[in-house]
Amino acid sequence: MTEVRVPTLGESVTEATVATWFKKPGDAVAVDEMLCELETDKVTVEVPAPAAGVLGEIVAAEGDTVGVDALLATLVAGDGAAPAPAAEAAPAAAPAASGGGEAVDVMVPTLGESVTEATVSTWFKAVGDTVAQDEMLCELETDKVSVEVPAPAAGVLSEIIAPEGTTVDATAKLAIIGGASGAASAAPAAAPAAAVSPAASADVENAPSANKLMAEKGINPASVTGTGRDGRIMKEDVMKAALAPAAPAPAVAAAPRAPVAADDAAREERVKMTKMRQTIARRLKDSQNTAAMLTTYNEVDMTEVMALRNQYKGDFEKKHGVRLGFMSFFTKACVHALKEVPEVNAEIDGTDIVYKNYVHMGVAAGTPQGLVVPVIRDADAMSFAEIEKAISEKGRRARDGKLSMAEMQGGTFTISNGGVYGSLMSSPILNPPQSGILGMHKIQDRPMAINGQVVIRPMMYLALSYDHRIVDGKGAVTFLVRVKEALEDPRRLLMDL
């Protein structure tokens, strides 16, 4: 048995997240064939097979955070290694592996609980392209998450049944892969150049995360220089290309169709809303139409929180392995206030009010695909370190499009931080069926009258939007005052005052 471990990640980099597995248990692999892809804060790292064999057990699944030299998977040598050489040895072996030329249907994968349909957003392959088993064919968008569709078998993509933009249900057929034609066409091509093995061809396939990002940003792969093995395009290569001055030019390809004057039409572009953006728009409008929404404001002096954070952030990160931010203070302050004003943590169900004796805190996060709200469950039972770790992990998964539906459901209250974008004041919209949402804003030095003197203090405006059907004005103001008091004197949180 051969162990597959995390390689050296780079100077000062101590951990990574397993982004994508290209193989599954039972698959035959050749030496140096790519098994999985790891993502660190800065780079994407490919993990090749240290030996030929069969992938036994995957120890670190997609989304897991692993340290340097951690065990990722095991390889079993021996008879299991036979399929890999057989596939690349002689052209005569190819027809035998084709399974008699039977066509294979590409179906919509499991979309998640209560998700019944998706939209085909991007096809990475065209009709006639040769595909390897588990190679990414297309990407689907649901209300909340993106779903990659791998090839169920090797062959040639013979027909695309659901083109880009098509809405499909959970049992729909997306495409057809031809078996015999795919194997037969691939074998002669490989025969003249014996050195080009299937493993080498797989290495040149772009990273799925790179394909996804190029599709989102409208970047032509031909304009991106790959730095991966054999010129493979990695996620960071796409990010560099997106920042280059020349990158936007090829992206403007859609023909404008808005019914306006001809000279204006030439400067416009019409783009269909993604499934996620349509859902965001519908839910926000439903929230306005359903709830009796009102917003109350206050301001908080951040002096004490900033001083406490600066004093302990080094020790905190050294002990817990995560940075001490402001969100843990705000989460703790909100939990404290929700205990005193429980109606802000409740919801209306018909003619009943459902009070929650727990706090599942939603933390709104902006992503390239749109706004998502991952939920930190039982935040009221968490320490500062546990909250910071949870926020960091959920934020990373949100940016990578890895959040599941379950991770975005069941929230009882939400915090939205517009301050990270420079917002000084705003009125956040409720995330139904929740009855309250706290809006954080930019910290700005302002002159304040304190004890008869004008002093400069770091101030932040706070906004609480609430459902007036269940929360009275007194309760809303009391909640916001309790949050303000806890932040201006963080010791109150430790003493539960």
C-alpha positions in Angstrom: 0.0 0.0 0.0 1.3 3.5 -0.9 0.3 6.6 1.0 -0.6 9.8 -0.8 0.4 12.8 1.4 0.2 16.6 1.2 3.3 17.9 -0.6 5.3 20.9 0.5 3.0 23.9 0.2 5.6 26.7 0.2 7.3 28.9 2.7 5.1 29.8 5.7 2.1 27.9 4.3 1.0 25.3 6.8 -2.4 24.1 5.5 -4.5 23.8 2.4 -8.1 22.8 1.5 -8.8 19.8 -0.7 -10.6 21.5 -3.7 -11.2 18.7 -6.2 -10.6 14.9 -6.5 -10.1 13.8 -10.1 -10.2 10.1 -9.2 -12.5 8.1 -7.0 -11.9 4.9 -5.0 -11.4 1.9 -7.3 -10.0 4.0 -10.2 -6.8 2.8 -11.8 -4.0 5.5 -11.8 -0.7 5.8 -13.5 2.4 7.1 -11.8 2.4 11.0 -11.7 -1.2 11.1 -12.8 -3.1 13.9 -11.1 -5.2 12.7 -8.2 -6.4 15.8 -6.6 -6.0 19.6 -6.3 -5.3 21.5 -3.1 -5.9 25.2 -2.6 -4.0 27.4 -0.2 -4.4 31.1 0.5 -2.2 32.0 -2.5 -1.8 29.1 -4.9 -3.3 25.9 -6.2 -1.2 22.7 -5.7 -1.6 19.5 -7.8 -1.0 16.2 -6.1 0.3 13.5 -8.5 0.2 9.7 -7.9 3.5 8.6 -6.3 3.1 5.2 -7.9 0.8 3.2 -10.2 -2.0 1.3 -8.8 -5.7 1.6 -7.7 -7.0 4.4 -5.6 -8.0 2.7 -2.3 -9.4 5.1 0.3 -9.8 8.8 0.2 -9.0 10.0 3.7 -9.4 13.8 3.1 -12.6 14.6 1.2 -13.3 17.7 -0.9 -13.6 20.7 1.4 -11.4 19.3 4.2 -8.5 21.4 5.5 -5.3 19.5 5.8 -1.8 20.2 7.1 1.6 19.6 5.4 2.3 15.9 5.1 -1.2 14.9 6.1 -2.6 11.7 4.7 -4.8 12.3 1.7 -5.5 8.8 0.3 -4.0 5.3 -0.2 -3.0 3.5 -3.4 -3.2 -0.3 -3.7 -0.6 -1.9 -5.9 -0.7 -5.2 -7.7 -3.5 -6.6 -9.8 -5.4 -3.4 -9.5 -2.7 -1.5 -11.4 -3.3 -3.6 -14.5 -6.1 -1.5 -16.1 -3.9 1.5 -16.4 -1.1 0.0 -18.5 -3.7 -2.0 -20.6 -5.4 1.2 -21.6 -2.2 2.8 -22.9 -0.3 -0.2 -24.2 -1.6 -1.3 -27.6 -4.3 0.0 -29.9 -5.8 -3.5 -30.0 -6.7 -3.2 -26.3 -8.8 -0.1 -26.9 -11.9 -1.7 -28.4 -12.1 -4.2 -25.6 -12.2 -1.4 -23.1 -14.9 0.4 -25.0 -17.7 -1.8 -23.6 -19.0 -2.8 -27.0 -19.7 0.7 -28.2 -22.7 1.3 -26.0 -23.8 4.9 -25.6 -23.8 6.3 -22.0 -26.3 8.9 -20.9 -25.1 12.0 -19.0 -27.8 12.7 -16.4 -28.3 15.6 -13.9 -26.6 14.6 -10.7 -28.1 14.9 -7.2 -28.9 18.6 -6.7 -29.6 18.6 -3.0 -32.6 18.4 -0.7 -35.7 20.4 -2.0 -33.9 21.4 -5.2 -35.9 20.3 -8.2 -34.3 22.1 -11.2 -31.1 23.7 -12.4 -29.9 25.8 -15.3 -27.1 24.6 -17.6 -24.6 27.5 -17.3 -21.4 26.3 -19.1 -20.4 23.4 -21.3 -16.6 22.8 -21.1 -16.8 20.3 -24.0 -18.3 20.4 -27.5 -19.9 17.7 -29.6 -17.1 15.5 -31.1 -14.7 16.1 -28.2 -13.0 13.1 -26.6 -13.6 12.9 -22.9 -12.1 10.9 -20.1 -14.0 9.3 -17.3 -14.7 11.9 -14.5 -13.6 14.8 -16.7 -15.8 17.8 -16.2 -18.4 18.2 -19.0 -20.5 21.1 -17.9 -21.7 23.1 -14.9 -25.2 23.6 -13.6 -26.5 26.5 -11.5 -29.2 26.0 -8.9 -30.8 28.7 -6.7 -27.8 28.7 -4.4 -24.9 26.5 -5.6 -23.0 25.5 -8.7 -22.9 21.8 -9.6 -20.2 20.3 -11.8 -21.1 17.3 -14.0 -18.4 14.8 -14.6 -18.3 12.3 -17.5 -19.7 8.9 -16.3 -17.5 7.1 -18.8 -14.7 7.7 -21.4 -15.7 8.2 -25.0 -16.7 10.9 -27.4 -19.4 13.5 -26.6 -21.8 12.6 -29.4 -24.8 14.8 -28.5 -25.7 17.7 -26.2 -29.3 17.5 -25.3 -29.5 20.5 -22.9 -27.5 23.4 -24.3 -26.3 26.4 -22.2 -29.3 28.3 -20.7 -31.6 25.3 -20.6 -33.5 24.7 -17.4 -33.6 21.0 -16.5 -35.2 19.0 -13.8 -33.5 16.7 -11.4 -34.0 13.6 -13.6 -33.2 15.1 -17.0 -30.7 13.8 -19.6 -27.9 16.3 -20.4 -25.9 14.6 -23.1 -24.8 11.3 -24.7 -21.3 9.9 -24.7 -20.6 7.4 -27.5 -18.5 4.5 -26.3 -17.0 2.5 -29.3 -16.5 5.6 -31.5 -14.8 7.3 -28.6 -12.4 4.4 -28.0 -11.7 3.7 -31.6 -11.0 7.4 -32.5 -8.8 7.8 -29.5 -6.7 4.7 -30.1 -5.3 5.4 -33.5 -4.4 8.9 -32.5 -2.3 7.6 -29.6 -0.6 4.8 -31.6 1.9 6.9 -33.6 3.1 8.7 -30.5 3.6 6.0 -27.9 5.0 8.5 -25.4 1.7 10.3 -25.1 -0.2 8.3 -22.6 -3.7 8.9 -21.2 -2.1 10.1 -18.0 -0.2 12.8 -19.9 -3.3 13.9 -21.8 -5.2 14.2 -18.5 -2.4 16.4 -17.1 -3.0 19.0 -19.8 -6.7 19.3 -18.9 -7.3 22.6 -17.1 -8.1 22.7 -13.5 -11.9 22.6 -13.0 -11.7 25.6 -10.8 -9.9 27.4 -13.6 -12.6 26.4 -16.1 -15.3 27.6 -13.8 -13.6 31.0 -13.2 -13.0 31.6 -17.0 -16.6 30.8 -17.7 -17.8 33.3 -15.0 -15.5 36.1 -16.2 -15.9 35.4 -19.9 -12.2 34.8 -20.4 -10.9 33.0 -23.5 -8.6 30.1 -22.4 -6.4 30.9 -25.3 -5.5 34.3 -23.7 -4.4 32.6 -20.4 -0.9 31.3 -19.8 -1.0 28.1 -17.8 1.6 27.6 -15.1 0.6 24.1 -14.1 2.1 20.8 -15.3 2.4 20.7 -19.1 0.9 24.2 -19.4 -2.3 23.3 -17.5 -4.3 26.4 -16.6 -4.7 26.9 -12.9 -7.2 29.1 -10.9 -4.5 31.7 -10.1 -3.6 31.9 -13.8 -7.1 33.0 -14.6 -7.1 35.5 -11.7 -3.9 37.1 -13.1 -5.4 37.2 -16.6 -8.5 38.9 -15.3 -6.4 41.7 -13.7 -4.4 42.3 -16.9 -5.4 45.4 -18.9 -6.0 43.5 -22.1 -8.3 40.9 -20.6 -11.7 42.7 -20.7 -11.5 43.2 -24.5 -12.3 39.6 -25.7 -14.9 39.2 -23.0 -17.4 41.6 -24.7 -18.8 39.2 -27.2 -22.5 39.2 -26.8 -24.6 41.1 -29.3 -26.6 43.9 -27.7 -30.4 43.5 -28.2 -31.9 46.2 -26.1 -34.6 48.1 -28.1 -32.8 51.5 -28.1 -31.3 53.8 -30.6 -28.8 52.1 -32.9 -25.8 54.2 -31.7 -26.6 53.2 -28.1 -27.3 49.6 -28.9 -23.8 49.2 -30.2 -22.5 50.0 -26.7 -24.8 47.7 -24.7 -24.7 44.1 -23.8 -27.7 41.9 -22.8 -26.9 39.1 -20.4 -29.4 36.6 -19.0 -29.6 36.6 -15.2 -28.1 33.5 -13.6 -30.4 31.2 -11.6 -28.8 32.4 -8.4 -29.3 36.1 -9.3 -33.0 35.5 -10.2 -33.5 33.8 -6.8 -31.8 36.6 -4.9 -34.0 39.1 -6.7 -37.2 37.2 -6.0 -36.4 36.5 -2.4 -35.5 40.1 -1.6 -38.7 41.4 -3.3 -40.8 38.8 -1.4 -39.2 40.0 1.8 -40.3 43.5 1.1 -43.8 42.5 0.1 -44.3 40.2 3.0 -42.7 41.7 6.1 -43.6 45.0 7.7 -40.0 46.0 7.5 -38.5 48.9 9.4 -35.0 50.0 10.3 -33.6 51.6 13.4 -30.1 53.0 13.7 -27.4 53.6 16.3 -23.7 54.1 16.4 -21.0 52.4 18.3 -17.6 53.6 19.6 -15.2 50.8 18.5 -12.3 52.0 20.7 -12.5 49.2 23.2 -13.0 46.4 20.8 -10.1 47.6 18.6 -7.8 48.0 21.6 -8.7 44.5 22.9 -8.2 43.0 19.4 -4.8 44.7 18.9 -3.7 43.5 22.3 -4.5 39.8 21.9 -4.6 39.2 18.1 -1.1 37.8 18.0 -1.6 35.4 20.9 -5.0 34.5 19.6 -3.8 33.5 16.1 -0.8 31.6 17.6 -3.0 29.5 19.9 -6.1 29.0 17.7 -4.6 29.2 14.2 -7.1 31.8 13.0 -7.1 35.6 13.0 -9.1 37.5 15.5 -11.5 39.7 13.6 -14.5 41.9 14.4 -17.2 39.4 13.4 -16.7 37.3 16.5 -17.3 40.3 18.7 -20.5 41.3 16.8 -21.7 37.7 16.8 -21.2 37.4 20.5 -22.9 40.8 21.1 -25.9 39.8 18.9 -26.3 36.5 20.8 -26.2 38.4 24.0 -28.9 40.8 22.8 -31.1 38.1 21.3 -31.4 36.5 24.8 -32.9 39.7 26.1 -35.1 40.4 23.1 -36.1 36.9 21.9 -38.7 38.1 19.4 -35.8 39.3 17.1 -34.7 35.7 17.0 -38.2 34.4 16.2 -40.3 33.9 13.1 -44.0 34.0 12.1 -45.6 30.8 11.0 -49.2 31.5 9.9 -50.8 32.8 13.1 -48.1 31.4 15.4 -44.8 33.0 16.6 -42.0 30.5 16.8 -39.4 31.4 19.3 -35.9 29.9 18.8 -34.1 28.7 21.9 -30.9 28.6 19.9 -29.0 31.0 17.5 -28.1 29.8 14.0 -26.2 32.9 12.8 -26.3 33.8 9.1 -23.3 35.7 7.9 -23.9 37.4 4.6 -21.1 37.1 2.1 -20.6 38.5 -1.3 -19.2 36.2 -4.0 -18.6 36.5 -7.8 -21.9 34.7 -8.3 -23.9 36.8 -5.9 -24.9 37.2 -2.3 -25.0 34.0 -0.2 -25.7 33.6 3.5 -23.9 30.6 5.1 -25.2 29.7 8.5 -23.1 29.1 11.6 -25.2 26.7 13.7 -25.5 27.0 17.4 -23.4 30.2 17.5 -24.7 30.9 21.0 -22.7 27.9 22.2 -19.4 28.8 20.5 -16.2 30.5 21.8 -14.6 33.4 20.0 -12.1 31.0 18.3 -14.8 28.6 17.2 -16.8 31.5 15.7 -13.8 32.9 13.8 -12.9 29.4 12.5 -16.4 28.8 11.3 -16.7 32.3 9.6 -13.3 31.8 7.9 -14.3 28.3 6.6 -17.7 29.3 5.4 -16.4 32.4 3.7 -13.8 30.4 1.9 -16.3 27.8 0.8 -18.7 30.6 -0.3 -16.1 32.2 -2.5 -15.2 28.8 -4.1 -18.8 27.9 -4.7 -18.5 24.9 -2.5 -21.4 25.6 -0.1 -24.1 23.0 0.1 -27.8 23.9 0.4 -27.8 22.6 4.0 -25.1 25.1 4.9 -27.4 28.0 3.8 -30.6 27.0 5.5 -32.0 27.3 9.0 -30.6 30.7 10.0 -32.5 32.5 12.8 -30.7 35.9 12.5 -28.3 37.5 10.0 -25.3 39.9 10.2 -24.4 41.8 7.0 -21.1 43.7 6.8 -21.3 46.3 4.2 -18.3 48.1 5.8 -15.9 45.8 4.0 -16.9 47.6 0.8 -16.8 51.0 2.3 -20.5 51.5 3.1 -21.1 54.2 5.7 -24.8 53.7 6.2 -27.5 51.4 4.7 -30.8 49.6 5.5 -30.3 45.9 5.1 -33.2 43.8 3.8 -34.5 40.9 5.9 -33.6 37.3 5.0 -37.0 35.6 5.3 -38.4 34.0 7.4 -36.1 35.7 9.9 -37.3 38.8 11.8 -34.1 40.7 12.2 -30.8 41.5 10.4 -27.9 43.6 11.7 -26.0 45.9 9.3 -22.4 46.7 10.1 -20.7 49.5 8.3 -17.3 51.3 7.8 -15.3 52.3 10.9 -14.6 56.0 10.5 -12.8 58.5 12.8 -15.3 61.2 13.8 -15.3 64.0 16.3 -17.4 63.1 19.3 -18.5 65.0 22.4 -17.4 63.0 25.4 -17.5 64.4 29.0 -17.8 67.9 27.6 -14.8 67.6 25.3 -14.5 67.0 21.6 -12.4 63.9 20.9 -11.7 61.8 17.8 -13.1 58.2 18.1 -13.4 55.3 15.6 -17.2 55.1 15.1 -19.5 52.7 13.2 -23.1 53.1 12.3 -25.3 50.1 13.1 -28.6 49.4 11.4 -31.2 46.8 12.6 -33.9 46.0 10.1 -36.8 44.1 11.7 -40.2 42.8 11.0 -42.6 45.1 12.7 -45.3 42.4 12.7 -43.5 40.6 15.5 -40.9 43.1 16.8 -42.1 46.3 18.4 -40.0 49.5 18.2 -39.1 49.2 21.9 -37.7 45.7 21.4 -35.7 46.7 18.3 -34.2 49.8 20.0 -33.4 47.7 23.1 -31.7 45.1 21.0 -29.5 47.6 19.2 -28.6 49.4 22.5 -27.5 46.1 24.0 -25.3 45.4 21.0 -23.8 48.9 21.3 -23.2 48.4 25.1 -21.5 45.1 24.6 -19.2 46.4 22.0 -18.3 49.6 23.8 -17.4 47.5 26.9 -16.5 44.0 25.8 -16.1 42.9 29.4 -19.9 42.8 29.6 -19.8 39.8 27.2 -17.5 37.9 29.5 -19.7 38.7 32.5 -23.0 38.1 30.7 -24.3 41.6 31.5 
